[in-house]
Amino acid sequence: MVKPWSISTTVRNPERIRDFLKILKTMEGEGWSRTNQKKFQILLIQHKFYGYGIGREDLEKEEEIKKEIKKEIKTIKRERKKKRFCKLLRAKARSVLI
């Protein structure tokens, strides 16, 4: 027999309830034993839906920041490469002039 679900109102952000239910969906058909409750909690933490104080918006911002950092690193590497190339050209030019 299927039992009705009772969702706590402690989670005040409906976005979080949706995320919790997504994780719970992966456990569909499994009993709600102590072991599975621990598994559920671990999955929530692994997916950063619980225990991080981070919401969906924060995760999206984190991804944006990571992308910006990657761009900045590429720019820095490119600039370093240009400097090395210019230094090499100057050294070659000196050797030709001497």
Helices and strands as residue ranges (DSSP letters): H 14-25, H 34-46, H 56-97
